[in-house]
Amino acid sequence: MSFIARTSRDVFHVFQDHLNKTPNRTLTCYRLRSFLRLTKSAHASLAFFNNRGVAIAVPLPPTPWYLSINYELRAVPEGKDYGLEILEYQHRLHRTSSIDDEAEVRFEYVSPVTDPDFPYSRHHVQFHREFQDVRDGFSPNTLHIPTGGVSIEHVIRFLIVDLGVPPLTTQWEAELQASKERSREWTP
């Protein structure tokens, strides 16, 4: 478990602030916001939201790509503090701002807490259903191709290097490295 803070609300905000730094320094000015559900066990959703509180994919001009990020989080008591548990994440690349439209590429994780019987690789990547030219009847969308954990730094590198999204700074690689180091400070 990583990311420790004094209260459940604080642990969500610490993670949100940490996660916002990297895309905001390298790729987009849009900010991830959290929606908190402070019940008996504190949960939060972290995503890009529009002014009406609806999760959206944000544009990455001048390319046709949109990025949606979603985390489902839980605060877990650790002595007098709270740790952060990631229950699910989705890093999705879209052609529109609607997250209801099927993503072209999606990197996802589902924890054993969320679905103990999840039949696929917990960390996986999937592709849009129109990628059917590999062989007859083949659609990568039906495959949950295993990966290790896919961090926001990995997704940003993929967008810049492979998909041609222009970075906000020429120092984007140094920013990604600094973000990885900040993450290590929180990892036990």
Secondary structure as UniProt FT lines:
FT   STRAND          2..5
FT   HELIX           8..26
FT   STRAND          33..37
FT   STRAND          43..47
FT   TURN            51..52
FT   STRAND          58..59
FT   TURN            61..62
FT   STRAND          66..78
FT   TURN            79..80
FT   STRAND          81..94
FT   TURN            99..100
FT   STRAND          105..110
FT   TURN            112..114
FT   TURN            116..117
FT   STRAND          123..127
FT   TURN            129..130
FT   TURN            136..137
FT   HELIX           140..142
FT   STRAND          145..146
FT   HELIX           152..157
FT   HELIX           158..162
FT   TURN            170..171
FT   HELIX           172..186
//
